[in-house]
């Protein structure tokens, strides 16, 4: 494809935080799912002080995609150059740069540059990529400003886990959690499930769940599945009380048993607390309510996965112990 087919964009924002603090958020790519709405999961492949390579999964124009990127980190100039190794269709090439500049009054200007080429140099393909780049860039810059100006120690953002021990194979626990399309029949609090898996092990999950008070909530999540040991997800549509919900199901063998853990990272939408929990409710009340509600659902799901895995384990043992019923040849 010709050099003239390269398109370039630039977006910027001013943030009321010092450049080093902003730059640290950009460097910590493993924490991006809690900072940037489009980012679902990041997994490092190579990591050094000034160079790194990682696999990233994110949404673009409502579609989930995964790709591998390389980054060069310039800690002195506060610049990060990035380049996708194998972009997802319809992108043929994608790269760019984060630039953090110091402004007066303890503020920073952040510029986000992109250059890209399309697989097919058609108006439709170019428009799709431009829309995705513009939307994600604006969303990420606004989210970066929110995270940088919020600072550390914000009580609205917290993580918690629930764990069970399963007397069964890790593969069976994973299978139950992976086959979310069957949760409607297997989990009492799930009223409806829709799963779209256009790309293997990358799921778009829409689910209606029922709370203890009888109310129903619709959530939409992207799930990245790593067979038999990990499922990572991020909600694209959250309940009113949450501005963020990411999580993961971890399945780990421990001798003859399996340890299954549900982890949640959530952020309370403080402006919604009064409307959901009442005028006197505080952020701490919301934390307790969210922890209780999500743990309840997680433990129900974990117990169901345990029952499923242990039943399969027993069935296999019965099959292995059953005497052979080989047919004998008839007498001549």
C-alpha positions as CSV (number, residue, x, y, z in Angstrom):
1,X,0.0,0.0,0.0
2,X,1.4,3.4,-0.9
3,X,2.8,5.9,1.6
4,X,0.0,8.3,0.7
5,X,-2.5,5.9,2.2
6,X,-1.2,6.6,5.7
7,X,-3.7,8.7,7.8
8,X,-2.8,10.6,10.9
9,X,-4.8,12.0,13.8
10,X,-4.0,13.9,17.0
11,X,-6.1,14.4,20.1
12,X,-5.2,16.3,23.3
13,X,-6.5,17.2,26.8
14,X,-5.3,19.4,29.7
15,X,-5.2,17.7,33.1
16,X,-4.9,19.3,36.5
17,X,-2.1,17.0,37.7
18,X,1.7,17.0,37.4
19,X,3.3,15.3,34.4
20,X,5.1,12.5,36.3
21,X,1.8,11.4,37.9
22,X,0.1,11.4,34.5
23,X,3.0,9.5,32.8
24,X,2.9,6.8,35.5
25,X,-0.7,6.0,34.6
26,X,0.3,5.7,31.0
27,X,3.3,3.5,31.7
28,X,1.3,1.1,34.0
29,X,-0.4,-0.6,31.0
30,X,-1.5,-3.6,33.2
31,X,-3.8,-1.2,35.1
32,X,-5.4,0.2,32.0
33,X,-8.6,-1.9,32.3
34,X,-9.4,0.2,35.4
35,X,-8.4,3.5,33.8
36,X,-9.5,3.3,30.2
37,X,-13.1,2.2,29.3
38,X,-12.2,0.5,26.0
39,X,-9.4,-1.6,27.5
40,X,-10.6,-5.1,28.7
41,X,-7.3,-6.9,29.5
42,X,-3.6,-6.6,29.0
43,X,-1.0,-9.4,29.2
44,X,2.7,-8.7,29.1
45,X,4.8,-10.8,26.7
46,X,8.2,-9.0,27.2
47,X,9.0,-6.2,29.7
48,X,11.9,-3.9,30.2
49,X,12.6,-0.4,31.5
50,X,12.4,1.3,28.1
51,X,10.7,-1.4,25.9
52,X,7.9,-3.8,26.3
53,X,5.6,-6.0,24.3
54,X,2.1,-7.1,25.3
55,X,-1.2,-8.5,24.1
56,X,-4.1,-6.2,24.6
57,X,-7.9,-6.7,24.2
58,X,-10.2,-3.7,23.8
59,X,-13.4,-2.5,22.2
60,X,-13.7,-0.4,19.0
61,X,-17.0,0.7,17.6
62,X,-18.8,-1.8,19.9
63,X,-16.6,-4.7,18.7
64,X,-14.0,-6.5,20.8
65,X,-10.6,-7.0,19.3
66,X,-7.2,-8.3,20.4
67,X,-3.7,-7.4,19.1
68,X,-0.1,-7.4,20.1
69,X,1.7,-4.1,20.6
70,X,5.3,-2.9,21.2
71,X,6.1,0.3,23.2
72,X,9.2,2.4,23.6
73,X,9.2,4.4,26.9
74,X,11.1,7.6,27.1
75,X,11.0,8.5,30.9
76,X,13.1,11.7,30.4
77,X,10.9,13.2,27.7
78,X,7.7,11.7,29.0
79,X,6.9,10.1,25.6
80,X,5.6,6.6,24.8
81,X,5.7,5.4,21.2
82,X,3.6,2.4,20.3
83,X,3.1,0.1,17.3
84,X,0.7,-2.8,16.7
85,X,2.4,-5.9,15.5
86,X,-0.6,-7.7,14.0
87,X,-3.6,-5.3,13.8
88,X,-7.1,-6.6,13.7
89,X,-9.1,-6.2,10.5
90,X,-9.8,-3.7,8.9
91,X,-6.6,-2.1,10.2
92,X,-3.4,-2.9,8.2
93,X,-1.1,-0.8,10.3
94,X,-1.5,1.2,13.5
95,X,0.9,3.2,15.7
96,X,1.3,6.4,17.5
97,X,2.6,8.3,20.5
98,X,1.6,9.6,23.9
99,X,3.3,12.9,24.8
100,X,3.0,14.5,28.3
101,X,3.9,18.2,28.5
102,X,4.2,20.4,31.6
103,X,1.9,23.5,31.9
104,X,1.8,26.2,34.4
105,X,-0.1,25.8,37.7
106,X,0.8,22.1,38.2
107,X,-1.1,21.0,35.0
108,X,-0.2,18.8,32.1
109,X,-1.1,18.7,28.4
110,X,-1.4,15.1,27.0
111,X,-1.3,14.6,23.3
112,X,-2.3,11.3,21.7
113,X,-1.2,10.7,18.1
114,X,-2.1,7.9,15.7
115,X,-1.1,6.9,12.3
116,X,-2.8,4.1,10.4
117,X,-3.5,2.3,7.2
118,X,-6.5,0.2,6.2
119,X,-6.5,-3.3,4.7
120,X,-8.7,-2.0,2.0
121,X,-8.3,1.7,1.1
122,X,-12.0,2.3,0.7
123,X,-14.0,5.3,2.2
124,X,-16.0,2.8,4.3
125,X,-12.9,1.2,5.9
126,X,-11.2,4.6,6.5
127,X,-14.3,6.0,8.0
128,X,-14.7,3.0,10.4
129,X,-11.1,3.3,11.6
130,X,-11.3,7.1,12.0
131,X,-14.4,6.7,14.0
132,X,-12.9,4.1,16.2
133,X,-9.7,6.1,16.7
134,X,-11.5,9.3,17.4
135,X,-14.0,7.7,19.8
136,X,-11.4,5.7,21.8
137,X,-8.9,8.6,21.9
138,X,-11.4,11.0,23.3
139,X,-12.7,8.4,25.8
140,X,-9.2,7.5,26.9
141,X,-8.1,11.0,27.4
142,X,-11.1,11.9,29.5
143,X,-10.6,8.8,31.5
144,X,-6.9,9.6,32.0
145,X,-7.9,13.0,33.3
146,X,-10.4,11.5,35.7
147,X,-7.9,9.0,37.0
148,X,-5.0,11.5,37.3
149,X,-7.1,14.2,39.0
150,X,-8.7,11.6,41.4
151,X,-5.3,10.6,42.7
152,X,-4.5,7.6,44.9
153,X,-6.5,6.3,47.8
154,X,-9.9,7.0,46.3
155,X,-12.4,4.9,48.4
156,X,-14.8,4.6,45.4
157,X,-12.4,2.1,43.7
158,X,-11.8,-1.2,45.4
159,X,-11.1,-4.9,44.8
160,X,-12.3,-8.0,46.6
161,X,-12.3,-11.8,46.0
162,X,-14.3,-15.0,46.9
163,X,-12.7,-18.4,46.7
164,X,-13.8,-22.0,47.0
165,X,-12.1,-25.4,46.9
166,X,-13.4,-28.0,44.4
167,X,-12.8,-31.7,44.7
168,X,-12.6,-32.1,40.9
169,X,-10.6,-31.3,37.8
170,X,-9.8,-27.7,36.8
171,X,-11.1,-28.3,33.3
172,X,-14.6,-29.0,34.6
173,X,-14.7,-25.8,36.7
174,X,-13.5,-23.9,33.7
175,X,-16.0,-25.4,31.4
176,X,-18.9,-24.4,33.7
177,X,-17.7,-20.8,33.8
178,X,-16.9,-20.6,30.1
179,X,-20.3,-21.9,29.0
180,X,-22.1,-18.8,30.2
181,X,-24.8,-19.3,27.6
182,X,-26.1,-22.2,29.8
183,X,-26.3,-20.1,33.0
184,X,-29.9,-19.2,32.4
185,X,-30.8,-22.9,33.1
186,X,-28.1,-23.4,35.8
187,X,-28.2,-20.2,37.9
188,X,-31.3,-19.1,39.7
189,X,-30.3,-15.4,39.7
190,X,-29.8,-15.3,35.9
191,X,-33.0,-14.6,33.9
192,X,-31.5,-14.3,30.4
193,X,-28.1,-14.8,28.7
194,X,-26.9,-14.0,25.2
195,X,-23.3,-15.0,24.2
196,X,-21.7,-13.9,20.9
197,X,-18.3,-15.5,20.2
198,X,-17.3,-14.4,16.8
199,X,-13.6,-14.8,17.6
200,X,-12.8,-18.0,19.6
201,X,-12.4,-17.3,23.3
202,X,-13.4,-13.7,23.0
203,X,-17.1,-13.4,24.1
204,X,-19.6,-10.6,24.2
205,X,-22.0,-11.5,27.0
206,X,-25.3,-9.8,27.7
207,X,-27.1,-11.0,30.8
208,X,-30.2,-10.1,32.9
209,X,-29.6,-10.8,36.6
210,X,-32.1,-10.6,39.4
211,X,-31.2,-9.0,42.8
212,X,-32.5,-10.0,46.2
213,X,-35.1,-7.2,46.1
214,X,-36.6,-8.7,42.9
215,X,-35.2,-6.0,40.6
216,X,-33.5,-7.0,37.3
217,X,-30.3,-5.5,36.0
218,X,-28.9,-5.9,32.4
219,X,-25.2,-6.0,32.0
220,X,-23.0,-6.3,28.9
221,X,-19.5,-7.7,29.2
222,X,-16.5,-8.6,27.1
223,X,-14.9,-11.8,28.3
224,X,-11.4,-13.0,27.3
225,X,-11.0,-16.7,27.9
226,X,-7.8,-18.6,28.5
227,X,-8.8,-22.3,28.4
228,X,-8.8,-24.1,31.7
229,X,-7.2,-21.5,33.9
230,X,-8.5,-17.9,33.5
231,X,-11.5,-15.9,32.3
232,X,-11.2,-12.1,32.4
233,X,-14.1,-9.8,31.8
234,X,-15.1,-6.1,31.8
235,X,-18.7,-4.8,31.9
236,X,-19.5,-2.4,29.1
237,X,-22.9,-1.7,30.6
238,X,-22.9,-1.5,34.4
239,X,-25.7,-1.2,37.0
240,X,-26.5,2.4,38.0
241,X,-24.4,2.3,41.2
242,X,-21.2,1.4,39.4
243,X,-19.0,3.4,37.0
244,X,-16.6,0.4,36.6
245,X,-16.7,-3.3,37.0
246,X,-13.9,-5.6,35.8
247,X,-13.1,-9.1,37.1
248,X,-11.7,-12.5,36.6
249,X,-12.4,-16.1,37.3
250,X,-9.1,-17.9,38.2
251,X,-8.9,-21.7,38.2
252,X,-5.8,-23.3,39.7
253,X,-5.0,-27.0,40.4
254,X,-3.9,-27.8,44.0
255,X,-3.0,-31.4,44.2
256,X,-6.1,-33.5,43.5
257,X,-8.4,-30.4,44.1
258,X,-9.0,-27.1,42.3
259,X,-9.0,-23.6,43.7
260,X,-11.5,-21.3,42.0
261,X,-11.4,-17.6,42.7
262,X,-13.8,-14.8,41.6
263,X,-12.2,-11.3,41.7
264,X,-14.0,-8.0,41.3
265,X,-12.6,-4.5,40.8
266,X,-15.4,-1.9,41.0
267,X,-15.8,1.9,41.2
268,X,-18.8,3.4,42.9
269,X,-20.6,6.0,40.9
270,X,-20.9,8.5,43.8
271,X,-23.5,10.6,42.0
272,X,-25.9,7.6,41.9
273,X,-25.6,6.6,45.6
274,X,-28.5,8.7,46.8
275,X,-30.8,7.7,44.0
276,X,-30.1,4.0,44.5
277,X,-29.7,3.6,48.3
278,X,-31.4,6.7,49.7
279,X,-30.5,10.3,50.6
280,X,-28.7,9.3,53.7
281,X,-26.5,6.7,52.1
282,X,-22.7,7.2,51.9
283,X,-20.0,5.9,49.6
284,X,-19.1,3.4,52.4
285,X,-22.7,2.2,52.4
286,X,-22.5,1.7,48.7
287,X,-19.2,-0.2,49.0
288,X,-20.8,-2.6,51.5
289,X,-23.9,-3.0,49.4
290,X,-21.9,-3.7,46.2
291,X,-19.6,-6.1,48.0
292,X,-22.5,-8.0,49.5
293,X,-24.5,-8.2,46.2
294,X,-21.6,-9.2,44.0
295,X,-20.2,-11.7,46.5
296,X,-23.6,-13.3,46.8
297,X,-23.9,-13.8,43.1
298,X,-20.3,-15.0,42.8
299,X,-20.6,-17.5,45.5
300,X,-23.8,-18.9,44.0
301,X,-21.9,-19.3,40.7
302,X,-18.9,-20.8,42.4
303,X,-21.0,-23.3,44.3
304,X,-22.8,-24.3,41.0
305,X,-19.4,-24.7,39.3
306,X,-18.2,-26.8,42.2
307,X,-21.3,-29.1,42.0
308,X,-20.9,-29.4,38.3
309,X,-17.2,-30.3,38.5
310,X,-17.5,-32.7,41.4
311,X,-20.4,-34.5,39.7
312,X,-18.3,-34.9,36.6
313,X,-15.4,-36.2,38.7
314,X,-17.7,-38.9,40.3
315,X,-19.1,-39.9,37.0
316,X,-15.6,-40.4,35.6
317,X,-14.6,-42.5,38.6
318,X,-17.7,-44.7,38.2
319,X,-17.0,-45.2,34.6
320,X,-13.3,-46.1,35.2
321,X,-14.3,-48.6,37.9
322,X,-17.1,-50.3,35.8
323,X,-16.2,-53.8,34.7
324,X,-15.6,-54.3,31.0
325,X,-18.5,-55.8,29.1
326,X,-16.6,-57.1,26.1
327,X,-18.7,-59.4,23.9
328,X,-17.6,-63.0,23.7
329,X,-17.4,-64.8,20.4
330,X,-20.3,-67.3,19.9
331,X,-19.4,-71.0,19.9
332,X,-19.0,-72.6,16.5
